[in-house]
Amino acid sequence: MSAFGRKNGPAGIKPGFGVARPMQGGGAPKDEPRGGDQFPPLDIAALPGETSFDPLTAPTSQMQRNADAIQRLSDRANHEHVADAGPQGFEASVHKIKEQVLPRLLERVDPEAAATLTKDELAEEFRPIIMEVLAELKLTLNRREQFALEKVLVDELLGLGPLEELLSDPDVTDIMVNGPDQTYIEKKGKLIIAPIKFRDEEHLFQIAQRIVSKVGRRVDQTTPLADARLPDGSRVNVIVPPLSLRGTAISIRKFSAKPITIDMLSQWGAMSPKMATALKIAGACRFNIVISGGTGSGKTTMLNALSKMIDPGERVLTIEDAAELRLQQPHWLPLETRPANLEGNGAITIGDLVKNALRMRPDRIILGEIRGAECFDLLAAMNTGHDGSMCTLHANSPRECLGRMENMILMGDIKIPKEAISKQIADSVDLIIQVKRLRDGSRRITNVTEVIGMEGDVIVTQELFKFEYHDEDDSGKIVGEYRSMGLRPYTLDKARMFGFDQPFLEACL
């Protein structure tokens, strides 16, 4: 009888669960590679992407990199910031002349009549009046200075003053006004100071009021915060004293006048060609998509690019706090929320618009950004025949995106258990696209993740694509690669209904 309660078999019969080799004393023979036949040694130099370790050079290069990093920290700690002197040269001279001409010009112009004219018509009307004022002031200008002065004056009266120059520059993507004396802009992902200044705080406040009044909003001491948009769709946020301690602050997020497509993003290095193909199929096959990312990472741009793949025959409704989406579809109806009035009444929230949108026979409902309990209304829409709905939200990873959706629903007054919320998210969302703005200013899609379902209380996901960071080159540009994880997509059946199952499978493998 063995220790396990059964009789030992006849001698010589091998155990049924494998073959045990006898141990060899004295260690393995010297000619046998260490580890035996089952685990042969790895040839490090033969591995792809690996180099052999050189003890003479490797420590030196590592020490040099450490020294460079410490030097950068020391330079930053000892750097002294010098205040910008403002416009210089030709711009400064035109600005000085404008300050002299503008008061006299306003005396000769009827503001109501000027408001009815276009900029070109107003420039034609201003030309002789400006010449009269210059003659009175005994100022002589050449042709270039006259044109520059006319443009500055027209921008001052009908446009947004010094901001017009920045808004017309296609390379500027963000404008941040920190009071009348300091303005920063973003070019190619980097922040630099802009060579413009406002006359004073009152001048800047007037321009802020001009922006928000065009979209029916207001900004003053009682309502010192306002979200608005420009005629081209650029997003604007205004905050005024006493909340802003350095004067009126204006933040403008510009959008490209030319529609950006997925192919353009692929050419710019924001994704690989395989990722581009998979996302095109996801947009065309009515996947429910959540675009996740940080502030300024390119979520809205990605959503606009995905909208190009929507069938032109589908009715699309977009719902936002400040309308900034520019969908590339013919049958598109944008909706916008409304803040409360001075009495605190009349507010229309995103949740109200989502509920109303369900009665407007939409094929897809797209939310510009979800921040609260309206997430539950969007999930309900995804589950009630509105496949292909999309939204954006702030999160740093796909897993954090799912957690934020759960938290946003719990922020509302909905009395349902967390497990039921997680199950509804897992049943509704098909794909999470994670976009990120890297430290070199580039914007990339770092993860494309599928939501598979529930396993116990946990939402199960699988990663289809991933961006892997390798290093950075001498110019500070981040070097990496987009990897396909080689997994069979869980949403392949949904793609098969539209005839894209084979291309989708090939793109993911």
C-alpha positions in Angstrom: 0.0 0.0 0.0 1.4 3.4 -1.0 1.2 6.5 1.0 -1.8 7.7 -1.2 -4.0 4.7 -0.3 -3.6 2.5 -3.3 -1.5 -0.6 -4.0 1.8 -0.3 -5.8 1.7 -1.8 -9.2 4.0 -4.6 -10.4 7.6 -3.8 -10.6 8.8 -2.3 -13.9 5.5 -0.7 -14.8 6.0 3.0 -15.6 3.9 5.6 -13.8 1.0 6.8 -15.9 1.6 10.5 -15.5 5.0 10.8 -17.1 8.6 9.6 -17.1 11.0 10.5 -14.3 14.6 10.4 -15.3 17.1 9.3 -12.6 19.3 12.1 -11.1 22.9 12.2 -12.3 25.5 12.7 -9.6 28.5 15.0 -10.1 26.7 17.5 -12.2 26.1 17.7 -16.0 28.9 16.7 -18.3 31.2 19.5 -19.3 30.4 19.2 -23.0 26.6 19.4 -22.4 25.2 22.9 -22.5 24.0 24.2 -19.1 20.3 23.7 -18.7 20.1 20.5 -20.7 18.3 20.0 -24.0 15.1 21.4 -22.7 16.5 24.9 -21.9 19.4 25.7 -24.2 21.3 28.9 -23.5 20.2 32.1 -25.2 22.5 33.8 -27.7 22.0 37.5 -26.6 23.7 38.9 -29.7 21.5 36.9 -32.0 18.3 38.3 -30.6 16.5 40.9 -32.9 17.0 44.4 -31.6 19.6 43.3 -29.0 23.3 44.1 -28.9 26.0 42.3 -27.0 27.0 43.9 -23.7 30.4 45.6 -23.7 31.6 46.3 -20.1 34.1 48.9 -21.4 31.7 51.2 -23.3 28.3 50.6 -21.7 29.1 52.2 -18.3 30.7 55.2 -19.9 27.7 55.9 -22.1 25.3 55.5 -19.2 27.4 57.8 -17.0 27.4 60.4 -19.8 23.6 60.2 -20.1 23.3 60.6 -16.3 25.6 63.6 -16.4 23.6 65.2 -19.2 20.4 64.8 -17.2 21.9 66.3 -14.1 23.2 69.2 -16.2 19.7 69.9 -17.7 18.3 70.0 -14.1 21.0 72.4 -13.1 20.4 74.7 -16.1 16.7 74.8 -15.4 17.2 75.6 -11.7 19.6 78.5 -12.5 17.7 79.9 -15.5 16.4 83.4 -15.0 13.2 84.3 -16.9 13.3 87.7 -18.6 10.0 89.5 -19.2 9.1 89.9 -22.9 9.4 93.4 -24.2 6.3 93.2 -26.5 6.1 94.1 -30.2 9.3 95.3 -31.7 10.3 97.1 -34.9 7.7 97.6 -37.6 4.8 96.2 -35.4 5.7 98.5 -32.6 5.6 101.6 -34.9 2.3 100.6 -36.3 0.9 100.0 -32.8 2.1 103.4 -31.7 0.4 105.2 -34.7 -2.8 103.2 -34.1 -3.0 104.5 -30.5 -2.9 108.1 -31.9 -5.3 107.5 -34.8 -8.0 105.4 -33.2 -9.6 108.0 -30.9 -9.9 110.5 -33.7 -11.2 107.9 -36.0 -14.0 106.9 -33.6 -15.2 110.5 -33.5 -15.8 110.4 -37.3 -17.4 106.9 -37.5 -20.9 105.8 -36.6 -20.5 102.4 -34.7 -23.9 101.1 -35.7 -23.4 101.8 -39.4 -19.9 100.3 -39.3 -21.2 97.1 -37.7 -23.4 96.5 -40.8 -20.4 96.5 -43.2 -17.9 93.7 -44.0 -14.3 94.1 -43.2 -13.4 94.8 -46.9 -16.2 97.4 -47.2 -15.1 99.0 -43.9 -11.5 99.2 -45.1 -12.6 101.0 -48.2 -14.7 103.5 -46.1 -11.8 104.0 -43.7 -9.1 104.8 -46.2 -9.9 108.5 -46.8 -10.8 109.1 -43.2 -7.5 107.6 -42.1 -5.7 109.9 -44.5 -7.4 112.9 -43.0 -6.5 111.9 -39.5 -2.9 111.3 -40.5 -2.8 114.7 -42.1 -4.1 116.3 -38.9 -1.4 114.5 -36.9 1.2 115.4 -39.5 2.2 111.8 -39.9 3.6 110.5 -43.2 3.3 106.7 -43.9 4.5 104.6 -46.8 2.2 102.2 -48.6 3.1 99.2 -46.4 2.5 101.1 -43.2 -0.9 102.3 -44.5 -2.1 98.8 -45.3 -0.9 97.5 -41.9 -2.6 100.4 -40.1 -5.9 99.9 -42.0 -5.9 96.2 -41.0 -5.1 96.9 -37.4 -7.9 99.5 -37.2 -10.5 97.2 -38.9 -9.5 94.3 -36.6 -9.9 96.6 -33.6 -13.4 97.8 -34.6 -15.0 94.6 -36.1 -12.6 91.8 -35.2 -10.8 90.7 -32.1 -8.0 93.2 -32.1 -4.5 91.8 -31.6 -5.9 88.2 -31.6 -6.8 88.5 -35.3 -3.2 88.1 -36.3 -2.9 84.9 -34.3 -6.2 83.5 -35.5 -5.1 83.9 -39.1 -1.9 82.0 -38.6 -2.5 78.4 -39.6 0.5 77.1 -37.6 -1.0 78.4 -34.3 -3.1 75.7 -32.6 -3.7 77.3 -29.1 -3.9 80.9 -27.9 -3.6 81.6 -24.2 -4.1 85.2 -23.0 -2.9 85.7 -19.4 -4.0 89.3 -18.9 -3.3 92.3 -21.2 0.5 92.0 -21.1 1.2 88.3 -21.7 0.0 86.0 -24.5 1.3 82.5 -25.2 0.7 80.4 -28.3 1.3 76.8 -29.2 3.1 76.0 -32.5 4.0 72.4 -33.4 3.3 71.2 -29.9 5.5 73.8 -28.2 4.5 76.9 -26.2 6.1 80.2 -27.1 5.3 83.8 -26.2 3.4 85.8 -28.8 4.5 89.3 -29.8 1.2 91.0 -29.0 -0.2 93.1 -26.2 -3.5 94.8 -25.4 -3.9 98.4 -24.5 -5.1 97.7 -21.0 -7.4 95.4 -19.0 -10.5 97.3 -20.3 -9.5 96.7 -23.9 -9.0 92.9 -23.3 -12.3 92.7 -21.4 -14.2 94.3 -24.3 -12.8 91.7 -26.7 -13.8 88.9 -24.3 -17.3 90.3 -24.2 -17.4 90.6 -28.0 -16.5 86.8 -28.3 -19.1 85.5 -25.8 -21.9 87.8 -26.9 -21.9 86.4 -30.4 -23.1 83.0 -29.1 -25.6 84.4 -26.6 -23.4 84.0 -23.5 -22.3 86.7 -21.0 -19.3 87.3 -18.9 -19.1 89.9 -16.1 -18.7 90.1 -12.3 -21.8 88.0 -11.6 -20.9 85.3 -14.2 -17.1 85.4 -14.4 -16.9 82.1 -16.3 -18.0 81.5 -19.9 -17.6 78.9 -22.6 -18.1 80.1 -26.2 -16.9 79.4 -29.8 -15.7 81.4 -32.7 -17.4 81.4 -36.1 -14.9 78.9 -37.4 -15.7 76.5 -34.6 -12.7 77.2 -32.4 -13.4 76.7 -28.7 -13.1 79.6 -26.3 -13.0 79.8 -22.5 -13.1 83.1 -20.7 -12.5 83.8 -17.0 -12.4 87.4 -15.6 -11.6 89.0 -12.3 -12.1 88.5 -9.4 -11.5 84.8 -10.2 -8.5 85.6 -12.4 -5.9 87.6 -10.5 -3.9 88.8 -13.5 -6.8 90.2 -15.5 -9.1 88.7 -18.1 -7.8 85.3 -19.3 -8.9 83.9 -22.7 -8.0 80.4 -23.9 -8.7 79.6 -27.5 -8.4 76.1 -29.0 -8.2 76.5 -32.8 -9.4 73.9 -35.2 -8.1 73.3 -38.7 -10.0 74.9 -41.5 -9.3 71.8 -43.7 -11.0 68.6 -42.4 -8.5 66.1 -41.0 -8.9 62.5 -42.0 -7.6 59.2 -40.6 -5.2 58.9 -43.5 -3.7 62.4 -42.7 -3.2 61.3 -39.1 -1.5 58.2 -40.3 0.8 60.1 -42.5 1.7 62.5 -39.6 2.8 59.5 -37.5 -0.2 59.5 -35.1 -1.0 55.9 -35.9 0.3 53.0 -38.1 -1.4 52.1 -41.4 -2.8 48.9 -39.9 -4.3 51.0 -37.0 -5.8 53.4 -39.6 -7.4 50.5 -41.5 -8.9 49.1 -38.2 -10.3 52.5 -37.1 -11.8 53.1 -40.6 -13.6 49.8 -40.3 -14.7 50.6 -36.7 -16.2 53.8 -37.8 -18.0 52.3 -40.9 -19.3 49.2 -39.0 -21.0 51.3 -36.3 -18.9 50.3 -33.4 -19.7 52.1 -30.2 -16.4 54.1 -29.6 -15.1 56.0 -26.6 -12.1 58.3 -27.3 -10.0 58.7 -24.1 -7.2 61.1 -23.5 -5.8 64.1 -21.6 -6.4 67.8 -22.2 -5.1 68.8 -25.6 -4.3 65.3 -26.7 -6.4 65.4 -29.8 -9.7 63.7 -28.8 -11.9 66.1 -30.8 -9.7 65.9 -33.8 -9.8 62.1 -33.7 -13.6 62.2 -33.4 -13.9 64.5 -36.4 -11.7 62.2 -38.4 -13.7 59.1 -37.5 -16.9 60.9 -38.5 -15.7 60.8 -42.1 -16.4 57.0 -42.2 -20.1 57.4 -41.2 -22.5 56.5 -44.0 -23.8 59.7 -45.7 -27.4 58.3 -45.4 -27.3 58.1 -41.6 -28.8 60.9 -39.4 -26.2 62.1 -36.9 -26.9 64.2 -33.8 -24.0 65.8 -31.9 -24.5 67.2 -28.3 -21.9 69.5 -26.7 -21.6 72.2 -24.1 -20.0 74.5 -26.6 -20.4 73.2 -30.2 -17.0 72.6 -31.6 -17.3 69.3 -33.6 -17.2 69.7 -37.4 -18.5 66.5 -38.8 -17.9 65.7 -42.4 -21.5 64.4 -43.1 -24.5 65.9 -45.0 -27.2 64.8 -42.5 -25.8 66.2 -39.3 -27.6 68.3 -36.6 -25.6 69.9 -33.8 -27.2 70.6 -30.5 -25.8 72.8 -27.7 -26.5 73.1 -24.0 -27.7 76.3 -22.4 -26.5 77.7 -19.0 -28.8 79.1 -16.4 -29.9 82.7 -16.4 -29.2 85.2 -13.7 -32.0 83.8 -11.6 -30.5 80.3 -11.8 -33.3 79.0 -14.1 -33.6 77.8 -17.6 -30.5 75.6 -17.8 -30.5 72.8 -20.4 -27.9 70.0 -19.6 -26.4 67.4 -21.8 -28.6 64.8 -20.2 -31.7 66.8 -21.2 -30.5 66.9 -24.8 -29.6 63.2 -24.9 -33.2 62.3 -23.8 -34.6 64.7 -26.3 -32.4 63.4 -29.1 -33.9 59.9 -28.7 -37.2 61.4 -29.9 -35.5 62.9 -33.1 -35.0 59.6 -34.9 -31.1 59.6 -34.8 -29.0 56.8 -36.3 -26.0 57.9 -34.2 -25.6 60.1 -31.2 -22.2 61.7 -30.6 -21.3 63.5 -27.4 -18.4 65.9 -27.6 -17.4 65.2 -24.0 -19.0 63.5 -21.1 -18.3 64.8 -17.6 -21.1 63.5 -15.4 -24.3 61.5 -15.1 -25.1 62.0 -18.8 -22.8 59.0 -19.4 -25.7 56.7 -18.3 -28.0 58.3 -21.0 -25.4 57.7 -23.6 -25.1 54.1 -22.6 -28.8 53.8 -22.8 -28.7 55.2 -26.3 -26.0 52.7 -27.4 -28.3 49.9 -26.1 -31.5 51.1 -27.8 -30.6 50.7 -31.5 -28.2 53.7 -31.9 -25.1 51.6 -32.7 -22.2 53.7 -33.8 -22.5 56.3 -31.1 -19.3 58.0 -29.9 -18.0 60.2 -27.2 -14.8 61.6 -25.6 -13.8 61.8 -22.0 -10.7 62.6 -20.0 -8.7 59.6 -18.8 -5.0 58.5 -19.0 -5.5 54.8 -19.9 -8.3 52.5 -21.2 -8.7 50.9 -17.8 -9.0 54.3 -16.2 -11.5 55.3 -18.8 -13.8 52.4 -17.8 -13.4 53.4 -14.1 -14.3 57.0 -14.9 -17.4 56.0 -16.7 -18.5 54.0 -13.7 -17.8 57.0 -11.4 -19.6 59.5 -13.6 -22.8 57.4 -13.5 -22.5 57.0 -9.7 -22.2 60.8 -9.5 -25.9 61.1 -10.6 -29.0 60.1 -8.7 -29.3 56.7 -10.3 -29.9 54.1 -7.7 -28.5 51.0 -9.3 -25.7 48.8 -8.0 -22.1 49.2 -9.3 -22.2 45.7 -10.8 -25.2 46.6 -13.0 -23.4 49.7 -14.2 -20.2 47.8 -15.1 -22.3 45.3 -17.0 -24.1 48.0 -19.0 -20.7 49.6 -19.9 -19.4 46.2 -21.0 -22.5 45.5 -23.1 -22.5 49.0 -24.7 -18.9 50.0 -25.5 -17.0 48.2 -28.2 -13.8 50.1 -28.6 -11.7 52.5 -26.5 -9.2 54.7 -28.4 -6.5 56.1 -26.2 -4.8 59.3 -27.5 -1.9 61.0 -25.8 0.2 64.1 -26.2 3.8 63.1 -25.6 6.4 65.3 -24.2 7.9 66.2 -27.6 4.6 67.8 -28.5 3.5 64.9 -30.8 0.0 63.5 -30.5 -0.3 59.7 -30.9 -2.8 56.9 -30.5 -1.1 54.8 -27.8 -3.8 52.1 -27.3 -6.7 50.6 -29.2 -8.6 48.4 -26.8 -11.7 46.2 -27.1 -14.2 45.8 -24.4 -15.1 42.1 -24.3 -17.5 41.6 -21.5 -17.7 40.8 -17.8 -15.8 38.2 -15.7 -17.2 38.3 -12.2 -17.3 42.0 -11.2 -14.5 43.0 -13.6 -14.8 44.4 -17.1 -12.6 42.3 -19.4 -10.7 44.0 -22.2 -8.1 43.0 -24.8 -5.6 45.2 -26.5 -5.5 45.2 -30.3 -2.8 47.9 -30.9 -0.2 49.5 -28.7 2.5 52.2 -29.1 5.8 51.2 -27.5 8.3 53.9 -26.5 11.9 53.1 -27.4 14.1 56.3 -27.1 14.4 59.8 -28.4 16.7 61.2 -31.0 19.1 64.0 -30.8 16.4 66.6 -31.6 14.2 65.4 -28.7 11.8 63.6 -31.0 10.3 60.4 -29.4 11.1 57.2 -31.3 8.8 54.2 -30.9 6.8 51.7 -32.8 3.1 50.7 -33.2 2.6 47.1 -32.5 -0.3 44.9 -33.4 -0.9 42.4 -30.6 -1.9 39.6 -33.0 -5.2 38.9 -31.3 -8.5 37.9 -33.0 -10.9 40.9 -32.6 -13.9 40.1 -30.4 -16.0 42.5 -32.6 -15.3 40.5 -35.8 -18.9 39.4 -36.0 -20.1 43.0 -36.0 -17.6 43.7 -38.9 -18.9 40.7 -40.8 -22.4 42.2 -40.9 -21.0 45.0 -43.0 -18.6 42.8 -45.1 -15.4 44.0 -43.5 -14.5 40.9 -41.4 -11.5 39.8 -43.5 -9.8 43.2 -43.8 -10.4 43.8 -40.1 -8.9 40.5 -39.1 -5.8 41.1 -41.4 -5.3 44.6 -39.9 -5.3 43.3 -36.4 -3.0 40.3 -36.9 
